[in-house]
Amino acid sequence: MRRLVRTALSAQYRTLTLVLLLLVTAAVVAFGTGFWLLFRLVYVLALALPVSWVIAWYNTRGLEVSVNRETLRAQVGQRAREILEVRNRGIFPKLWVEVNDPCGDLPQQARRVIVVPARGKRNWVAEIELTRRGLFDWGPVEVTSTDPFGIFRRTRNYGEVQQLLVYPPVVDLPRFQAPPASLPGEGRFRRRTHFVTPNASGIREYAPGDAFNRIHWPTTARTGQLAVKTFELDPSSDVWVILDLERRVHAGQFEESTEEYGVRVAASIARHYILANRSVGFITFGQKLQVVEPERGQSQLTRILENLAVAQAAGDGPLSNLLNEESRRFGRHTTLVIVTPSTDDRWLGAIQALMERGVRVAVVLLDPSSFGGKNSPLMLYGELTANNILPYVVRKGDDIGLALSASGGVGAWQT
C-alpha cells in the first residue's frame, strides 16, 4: 500500500492522481447533490483523460531519431558535441516533444523541447560541458511526449549507448623538478626503439612500411639495396609516476578531494615529462593494479590519461606494499615521483630501501587536513627532508602549477 501511495505521489503520476481524485470526488458529490455544474465537470474530466492519453501516445509514434556523436574522447573543461535529428513520418505534427540524450551523471544534458512538422524534420547541434573526469554512458536518446495538460508522459528510447571517456585536466609545470637518476656506464644507457631519436645505432635492410625519412642513402647508393637507420633511446632515466589510491588515506568529496587533486597532479607530471621527451611509466592500485610500462610520445600520455580518467580511491593496499611489490621495476636509471595523501611514515622505509639501490625519489604530499581530514603531513614532510627526499605539498585550493614549483616545494611550510 505504501509503495502504491509513493508511486501515485511521484512527479510522473502526480497530475494524473490529482485529476482522478478530482473526478471521483466530483462524481460522488454530483450524484449526492444533483448539482448540474459538477456533472459538467465530471463529463469534461472523463473526456479529457482519454484525449490526453491519445495525444501523448501519438506524439511518440512515427518518429525516427538519429544522432551523430562527434566527441567520444575529451578532457575536463572541453565540450562534447553531437548532432541530433528527429524526423516525423506522420501526417500530423508532433507537439510538445522533449528530446534528451543523457550522458551519465554530467549536470548539463542535451535536452530540448521541439515541435516537428508533419512529414518534416528538426535537427540541431548540442554540446555538453564536461565538468568531471570518468567513463560515461552516452545515450540512448530519450523522446518524451506529454499532453497539453501534463497528465500523461510517454517516453521512448532511440539509438544505442556509446561511451564517452573524459580525461582529467592537466596544468603546465614549468618549474617542476625531480632529482635526476644515475645512469650506468657513464651515461651510456641505451635501448632499441622504433621512435626516431638523435641516436642512430646502425642500419638494416628496408622493410615494407618503413618511413622514407629513415632511409640511409649512402648505404643504399653503395649496395644498390634500400637500407634504413635504426635508433636507440637517449641516455636518460625512466620516470615512474606512482599515485596512491588507498581508500583509507583520502579525504574530501567530489572535485574538492585528495583523490581528484592527486589525479590532476599525476596527469600534469606525466605530461610534463612526456613533453620533455622522457620515458614515463605509471603505477596505481585502486580497484585493481594498473601498470603502464615506461614509454615516450603522445600515445603514452594518452594511455596514462585513460587510466587516470577512471581511477578511484578504492584500494585496500597501503603505499608501502605497492612500493615493495613493484620494486623490481626500479633501478639506478629510475626516478620515482610519488603522489600520496598518506601521513603514515611506514612507506618511507620502502623509499629508503629503493634509494640505497640508486633510485631517486620526489614526493608530492596532498595535505588531507586541508580537505577535512584529521592528519597533517607536517611531521612526514620533515622526515622526507631529513632523508634528502625532495617533498612538495599541495593543499585544497592551491594552484597546482605554483605548488609544484621548485620554490613551492622547498618553502611549503614557510608560507
N, C-alpha and C positions, 0 to 999 in steps of 0.2 A: 504493500500500500504506500509506504513512504517513497519507494522508488517511482511509483506511478505519479505521486504528487510532485516529486522533483522534476520528472520529465515534463509534466504539464506546465510547471512554472519556469522551465528553461527558456532562454531567449528565443529559441527556434519555434516553440509552441505557445509562447505566452499570449500572443494576439489571438490565435485560434481558441485557446482556452477561455479567454475573456469573452469572445464572441459567442461561444457555445453556452457559457454561463448566462450571458445576457439573453440569448434565445430561449433557454429553458425557463429563466425567471419571467421573461415577458409572456411566454405561453401559459405558465401556471397562473400568473396574475390575470391575464386576459380571460382565461376560461373561468376564473373565480369571480371576476367583477363584471365581465361582459363589456369592458371599455373598448370602443372601436379603435382608438388610436394604438392601443397595444396590439390588437390583431394586425393592423397595418405594419407595425414594426416586426412582428413575427414573420409576416409574408416577405418583407424586404430582406430580412436576415436569412430566411430559408432559401431565397432565390440567390442571394449574393454568395453564399458558400459554394455551391456547385459552379457558378460562373467564375468565381475567383480561382477555383482549382483548375478549371479548364484553361484559363489564361496562363497560369503558372506552368501547367503541363505542356501546352502548345509552344511556349517560348523556348523550351529546350529540345524541341523536335525539329528535324530537318536542318540541323546545323552541322557545318564542317569547320573544324578548328585546326589550324596548322601553326607550328611555332618553330622558329629558327634561332636556336641559342648560340650566339656567336662567341660567347666567352665561357670556357669551361676551366680555365686556369687564370687566376688573377691574384692580386695582392691586396691586403688590407689598405683601404684608402682609395682604391680604384672602384670602377663601376662595371657590373656585369650587364651586357647588352643583349637584347633579344628582339626579334621581330615577330609579332603575332598577327594572325589573320583569321577573321570569323566570317564565314560565308553562309548566307541564308538561301536554302533551296526551296523554301515555301513560297506560297502565293500571297501571304500576308506578312507585314513587317513584324520583327521581333522587338518588343518593347521592354524596357527595364531589365536588360540583361547585364549581369555583373560577371566580368571575366577576371580571373585571378590565376597567376602562375606562382604558387608558393615555393619558396626556396628555404627549406629548413626553418630555423627559428630566427632568421635575419629579420630585423624590425621593419625594414622598408620592403614592401612587396609590389609586384607589378599588377596592380588592381585598377580596374576601370569599369564604369557603368556606361553602356553603349545602347544605341538603337540601330538595328540592322534593317535596311530597307528590303522590301520583297525582291527576290531574285538578285539581291545585291550583296555587297561585302564591306567590311570595315577592316582596316589594318593600321597598325601604329608601331612605333618603336618604344620599347620600355627599357628602363635602366634601373638596376638595383644597386644601391650603395653598399659596399662591402665593409662592414664595421667590425667584424671579428674573423679570426682565422678558423679553419676547420674544413671538414668534408661534408657538404650539404647535398641532400636530395633535392633536385630541382624538377618540379612538376609532380604529377601531371597537371594540365591546365584544367581549372575548375570553372565551369559555366553555371551560374546560379540565376534562376529566374524567380520573380515574385509577382504577385498580382498588385493592382493599384492600391489596395488597402493593406498590403503587407500581411495577409492572413496565412498564405501558403508560401513556402520556399521549396524549390526543387533544384537539385544540383546534379550535374553530370560531369564526368571526367573525360578528357580527351588527351591523346598523345601518351608518350612514355616518360618514365623517370630517367633523368640524366644526373650525373654527379658533378658538382662544382667544387673544385679544390681552391681554397683561399690560403695563400701563403702569409706568414706573419710579416709585419712591417720591419724594415731594416733602416738603420741610420748610418751616416758616414762617421768613421772613426779616424780622423786624420792624425791624431796624436796618440793612438793606442800603441803600446809596446809590450812585448813579452821577451823574456831572455832568450837569446839565440842558442841553439843546441850545438854541442860539439860534434864534429864530423870526423870519422876515421880516415886514416891515410892522408892527412894534411889537406882535407877538403876535397879529396878525390872520390867522394861517394857518388857512384854512377849507377844508372839503371835504364834499361831499354824502355823506349816509349814510342807510341805511334803519333805523338804530337811533334810538330816542328819546333825545335829549340835551337839556341845558338851552338849547341854541342853536336857536331856531326861526328859519328863514331866509325863510319865505314860505308861501303857500298854493297849492293846486291843486285841481282837480276830483276828487271822490271816485271811486275805482275799486273794483270788487269785490275783496274780500279785505283792504281797509284796516281797521285796528282802530278801534273806535268811540271809543277814548280819544284818537285823533288828529284827530277832527272839530273844526273851528273853528266854534263855534256862532254867534258874532256875524256872521261872513260868511254862514253858512248861513241865518240869520234875515233878513239884509238882501237876499240874492239869491234866496232861495227854492230854492236848489240846494245839495246837500251839498258841503262843501269840507273838505279836510284840511290839516293843517300839514305842512310839510317842515322837515327838520332838517339841521344841519351838525355836523361833528365839533368837539369842543372844541379851542381853540388850544393843543394840547400836542404834544410831539415824538413821532416814531416811535421805538420801541426795537427794535433788532435784536440778537438773541442768536445768536452765532456759536460753534459747537462745532468744535474742531479734532479731526478723526478720522484724521489721517495715521498710518499704521501704524508708521512707524519711531520716532516720538517717545513712544509709550505704553509703560508698564511695569506690572508686576504681573500677577496672574492672577485670573480669575473675579470674585468680588464685591469683592475687595481689589485693585483695579486702577485706574489712572488713567482707563481707559475708563468704568468704572461710576461712579466719583466724578464724572467730567465730565458724564455723562448726568444724574445726580441734581442737580448744580449747575445745569445748563442748564434742567432742568424746574422747579426751585424758583424760579429767577429769572424765567422766563416766567410762572409762576403769580403771583409777587409783583406784577408789573406789570399783569397782566390783572385781578387783584382790585382794583387801584387804578384800573381803567377806562382803562388806557393802551392804545395801539395797538402791538401786539407782532408782530414778524416773526422768522423763524428761518432760518438757513442752516447747512448742514453738507455735507461732502464725504467720505463713507465709501466704500461700494461704488459710489455714484453721487451726483451733485449733488442735494441736496434744498433747495428754496426754498419757504418758506411766507410769502406776502406779508403785510405788517402789517395787522392787523385787531383788533377788540375782541370781548369776550364769551366765554362758556364754550365755544362751538363752536370758537373759535380755539385755546383751550387744548387742547381735545381733539385738534385737528389736529396741534399741536406734539407732544403726548404720543404720538400714534400714530407719528410719525416717530422719536421718541426710543426708543420701545419696541423697534424693530428696528434701531437704529443700531449699527454695528460699526466698530471702528478698523481699517478695511481700505483706506483711501485711500492713493494714491500722491503726490498733490499737496501741497506744503507750504502752510502757512498764508499765507505771503506771496503766493503765486499766487492763492489764493482771494480774498484781500482786493483784489488788483489787478483780478481778473476781475470782481468784483461791485461795484466802487467806484462804478459809475454809479447804484446804488440809494441811495446815501447822500448827503445834502445837509446844509445848515445846520440843518435841522429834525430831525436824526437823532442818536440816542445809540447807540453800539455797546457791547455787553458781550461780550467775547471770553473764551472758556473754553479753555485750552490747557495741555498739559504740555511744550510745546516750549521749550527753552532757547536756541535759535538766534535771535540778535537780528536776523536779516535781515528778519523780518516787522515789526520796529519801524520800518523805513523806510516801509513801506506805511501804517502808522498815522500817522506824521508827515505824510505827504502828504495824508491824509484830514483831519487836524486843521488843516492850512493852509486847507482849504475850509470850516472851521467845524464839522466833525463832532466831537462829544465822545465820549471813549472811557474805558471802565473795563476792566481785565483781571483775570481770575481765573487765577492760576498754580497748576497742580496740580504739586506737588513730586515729580518722578519718583524722586528719590533715596530718599524715604521708602517707595517701593513696590518697591525693589530695583533701580532704575535707576542709571546711573553719573553722570548730570549733575545739578547743583544749579542752581536758578533764582536764586541769590543775586545774581550779577552782573546778571542781567536785571532783577531787582527794583530794583536801584539805578539802572539806566538808565531804567526807567519812571518812577521817582520824579523823576529829574533832568529828565525831559521833561514834568513836570506831568501824568502819566497816573496815574490812581488804580489802585493794584495791591492785589489780595487774594491770599492764599496759603492753599491747602488741602493738608494733609498726610494721610497714611494714619492713620486712627483719629480724625481731627478731627470735632468737632461742626460740621456744615456751617452751621447757623444762627449759631453763635458766630464761626466763621471768616469768614463773610460779613457781619459787622457792621462799622460804620464804624471802631470802635476796633480790631477784629481786623485790618482791612486796613492801618491806619496802623502798628500795632505788631507786625506779623507776625514781624519778625526781631529783636524785642527781648525775646521770651519764650523 
